[in-house]
Amino acid sequence: MTTLIVVIQIVAVVGAGLLSGVYAAFSTMVMPALNRLGDPRATATMVQINRRAERGPFILIFASAALAAIGLAVAAVPRGAGVELAIAGASLASTVVTVAVNVPLNRRLERHGAPFWAEYSRRWTAANTVRACCAVIAVIVAVAHWVDS
């Protein structure tokens, strides 16, 4: 295995690990805390969090993890590296949930405000938990493979 592929593996797995931690923290701590603030304050706070996420270090981690997962998948296919493909697939599943569910919900929250909060919180947290699980599965598969090697 080339050094480049090892670097891509590391970036993909570390990125998935970082993202799984952020997502898990939101499902287990941030969203429950926001739900106790009341709909208007929760909405205003979450809108600010979402804006910051799209402009801050989070977007760099998110994009790097996604690109590394794509690179890992591309490198895995011709080599028949099923474990690497599984790692990339789980990580990319997390990315797909983000882009297909969480981001559109964020946009709706910003447009519709506090009246949308209850539905938003329920749906966003459910999708967020799914993406956390996908990202952590990528890490578990990688660690299990590396321990077994």
Secondary structure, DSSP 8 states (H G I E B T S, - for coil): --HHHHHHHHHHHHHHHHHHHHHHHIIIIIHHHHHTS-HHHHHHHHHHHHHHHHHSHHHHHHHHHHHHHHHHHHHHHHHT-HHHHHHHHHHHHHHHHIIIIIHHHHHHHHHH-GGGHHHHHHHHHHHHHHHHHHHHHHHHHHHHHHHH-
